[in-house]
């Protein structure tokens, strides 16, 4: 294991330890606050047909139900990541029973254990999102990639490797809807 992987593993362990101390209400409240922050932006998108992908939260992740409800109430097609045999993701619309590729998504909400304000993301170490996002290298336009986090998951610095894909925005209750490129909320 190289030094970067070692540092990532250490940070993962630290964040997981802190997240495991939090009650479920912490993740529900963070999800509600982030949904309120994102609502105006999502509402501004309804002028055009869109495909938005959002993850189904697991234990000790920000609750995404509230954001998903907003997306669906606006009549926007909502997709969920589905792992493939090659460990990349396709995106499933349960209502339409259709799969789309990452290149067909307009916005993708991404989970993570931690994010920094430079747009770096620390995942769980399997690389599913990074491998999927590598498919975007030659794609134009690229989807908007948004990391969703609780305040505990915003850290000063995440060790990165060449294959790590940067977020365009990060959204947490205290940080707000943060544009990584401009540094503006």
Secondary structure, DSSP 8 states (H G I E B T S, - for coil): --HHHHHHHHHHHHHHHHHHTS-HHHHHHHHHHHHHHHHHHHHHGGGS--EEEE----TTS---HHHHHHHHHTT-EEEEEEE-TTS-EEEEETTTTEEE-GGG-SEEEE--SEE-TTS-EE--SS-HHHHHHGGGTT-SS--EEEEE--GGGB-S-----TT----SEEEETTTEEEETTT---
